[in-house]
Amino acid sequence: MKVFIGSSIVVILLCIGIWLMLSPSFKKIGDTAKRIKEKLGGDEDGNGK
């Protein structure tokens, strides 16, 4: 039982560490996607007028 609890804690800590390492990457990807969307939106508005 102690081994199971210890293993669970280690797995949870690893998952949290991986999530913290990846979260800045997802923020960068989101910012890039937002900029691309704004550029495409600006082009479409310009062509529509």
C-alpha positions in Angstrom: 0.0 0.0 0.0 2.8 2.4 0.8 4.5 1.7 -2.5 1.2 2.4 -4.3 0.8 5.8 -2.6 4.4 6.7 -3.1 4.3 5.8 -6.8 1.1 7.8 -7.2 2.6 10.9 -5.7 5.7 10.5 -8.0 3.5 10.2 -11.1 1.4 13.2 -10.0 4.5 15.3 -9.5 5.9 14.3 -12.9 2.6 15.2 -14.6 2.6 18.6 -12.9 6.2 19.2 -13.9 5.5 18.3 -17.5 2.4 20.5 -17.5 4.5 23.5 -16.2 7.1 22.9 -18.8 4.6 22.8 -21.6 2.3 25.7 -20.5 4.7 28.4 -21.8 4.8 26.6 -25.1 1.0 26.6 -25.4 0.9 30.3 -24.6 3.4 31.0 -27.4 1.4 28.9 -29.8 -1.8 30.7 -28.8 -0.2 34.1 -29.2 1.1 33.1 -32.7 -2.3 31.8 -33.7 -4.0 35.0 -32.5 -1.6 37.2 -34.5 -2.2 35.1 -37.6 -5.9 35.3 -37.1 -5.7 39.1 -36.7 -3.7 39.3 -40.0 -6.1 37.1 -41.9 -9.1 39.0 -40.4 -7.5 42.3 -41.5 -7.0 41.1 -45.0 -10.5 39.8 -45.3 -11.9 43.1 -44.0 -9.7 45.0 -46.5 -10.8 42.9 -49.4 -14.5 43.2 -48.4 -14.5 47.0 -48.6 
